[in-house]
Amino acid sequence: MAEILQKDGTWTFDGDVLRLTPGRDRAVSLLRQALGELTVPLRALAGISFEQGKKAGRLRLRLRDGADPLLLATGGRLTEPHDPYQLLVEPGRYGVAEYFVDEVRSALLLEQVSPDPVTEYLLPGPALPVSVSAGDGTAGFDGEQIRLEWNWKTEDSKAAGGPRTLALADITAVEWWPAVGLENGCLRFSVRGVSATTPPKYDPHAVELWGFKKDPLMALVAAAVQARLPHPAAPAAPQGRGEAGRRAVEAAGPGVPGQRAPVEDDHDALLRRLRELGELHRAGVLTEEEFTLAKQAVLKRM
């Protein structure tokens, strides 16, 4: 096992997963403290690096695109103090950091982990429920609904509409932007059928952020919601999951009215059908029950 302990945090690697624990130093950001220990599977990694500096070095993990809902929701906009995949290393521990990098890289090569983007989340996102107050409001999420409440700093016309409750099923996207220079940031939810062109100051589906200490905590809400939205790179089911499942079960079984008899009914064709069903199940198009029924129908014909 490889391990490096610093004031900024502790990273350990056992060959299968990396455990990233934030330090208790006052300089550690509120976001990293709130995230707590992160467990990162090796297959979620695209790479690791170590950069030396005069006062401190920096370990950096690079995750595969799409693996972490936090990185998806924040779009790479987390600055260094708040990025949980970076660790400050004291000069006296540079040798340990380089050894840590070598161990992780060797495991990536041994396991032949692809650095390519993924089509499913490999990290679970923040624990629920989560609620954060910052900027002009409070955002909370319980896994099914998002609750937005306003404070005395909220613009009058926005506050006049009262608190907002948004169903997860109505959310098409979520994003977190930090305040940069004179530009304010926001936590914004895109709602089905509603234009998202309104500035955050007036948008009842957005919390405006002004660059204060708690702003990065809003990324927790964004990541928790992102983790429960369909993965943006997942294969789309053209007719919906239920319809796809029904068609797969019907295609697997004989004697269904309106279905043509398969041209190929030999052993190889049935094996190909089993592989196709497995791929649909892994992609999330078929539920566990639909996959089981379709598989049983194919096996009966073999």
C-alpha positions, 0 to 999 in steps of 0.5 A, spaced: 500 500 500 502 507 498 500 512 502 502 520 503 500 524 509 500 531 509 497 537 512 493 538 506 490 531 507 492 524 506 492 519 500 492 512 500 492 507 495 491 499 496 492 497 488 484 497 487 482 504 490 485 511 492 482 514 498 483 521 499 482 524 506 482 532 507 486 534 512 484 538 518 488 544 517 485 551 517 487 552 510 483 546 507 477 549 504 470 548 506 468 544 500 473 539 501 471 538 508 464 537 507 466 532 501 470 528 506 473 522 504 473 520 497 473 513 494 476 513 487 476 506 484 482 505 479 478 504 473 475 512 474 482 514 473 485 517 467 492 519 470 496 522 475 502 527 476 506 530 481 509 537 480 515 540 484 515 547 487 520 551 491 515 552 497 510 546 495 509 541 490 502 538 488 499 531 486 494 531 481 489 526 479 486 526 472 479 522 472 476 520 466 471 524 463 464 523 465 466 519 471 465 524 477 458 528 477 462 533 481 466 535 476 461 534 470 456 539 474 462 544 475 465 543 468 472 544 471 471 550 474 473 548 481 479 552 483 486 549 486 484 550 493 477 547 492 479 541 488 479 534 491 483 531 486 489 535 488 494 535 494 499 540 497 506 536 498 511 539 503 518 539 500 521 534 504 516 529 502 517 529 494 520 522 494 514 519 497 509 523 492 514 520 486 513 513 489 506 514 490 505 516 483 509 510 480 505 505 484 498 508 481 501 509 474 504 501 475 497 499 477 493 503 471 498 499 466 497 493 469 490 493 469 490 496 462 485 502 465 483 506 459 483 513 459 477 514 455 471 518 457 466 513 460 458 513 459 456 512 467 458 515 473 464 511 477 463 516 483 456 516 487 456 524 488 455 527 495 451 524 501 444 526 501 440 530 504 444 536 502 443 543 504 447 549 503 446 557 504 450 562 500 449 568 495 442 570 495 438 563 497 438 556 500 438 550 496 437 543 498 436 536 495 433 530 498 434 525 492 427 527 489 426 534 490 430 541 490 428 546 494 430 553 493 429 559 498 430 566 498 434 571 503 433 578 505 439 579 499 434 576 494 432 581 488 425 583 490 421 580 483 425 574 484 423 573 492 416 575 491 415 568 487 416 565 494 420 559 495 421 554 489 420 546 489 423 543 483 422 535 482 428 531 479 424 529 473 423 536 471 431 538 471 434 537 464 441 540 467 445 543 473 451 547 473 455 551 478 459 557 476 464 561 481 464 568 481 470 571 477 472 578 477 466 583 477 462 577 474 457 573 479 457 566 479 451 561 480 448 555 481 443 554 476 437 548 474 435 548 467 427 546 467 424 542 462 420 547 458 423 553 461 428 558 458 434 559 461 436 565 458 434 570 465 440 572 469 441 568 475 439 575 479 432 574 477 432 567 475 427 563 480 431 557 478 438 559 480 442 562 486 446 568 485 453 567 488 458 573 489 464 570 491 464 569 498 467 563 502 461 559 502 460 559 494 463 553 493 459 549 497 453 550 492 457 545 488 455 539 493 448 541 491 450 541 484 453 534 484 448 531 488 443 532 483 448 531 477 449 524 480 441 522 479 440 525 472 441 521 466 449 520 464 450 525 458 454 520 455 449 514 456 446 511 450 439 514 449 434 509 448 430 512 442 423 509 445 424 510 452 427 504 457 420 501 458 418 500 451 425 498 449 425 493 455 418 490 452 421 490 445 427 486 447 423 481 451 418 480 445 424 479 440 427 474 445 420 469 445 417 465 440 410 466 438 408 473 440 403 476 435 405 481 430 412 478 430 416 475 424 419 469 425 427 470 426 431 468 420 436 466 424 434 461 429 441 457 430 445 456 436 450 462 434 444 467 433 441 465 440 448 467 443 449 473 439 442 475 442 444 473 449 450 478 448 446 484 445 441 483 451 447 483 456 449 490 453 442 493 453 442 491 461 449 494 462 447 500 458 441 501 463 436 500 457 433 494 460 431 493 468 434 487 471 427 484 471 426 485 463 433 482 462 432 476 466 425 475 462 429 476 456 435 472 457 430 466 460 426 466 453 432 466 449 435 460 453 429 456 452 430 456 445 437 454 445 
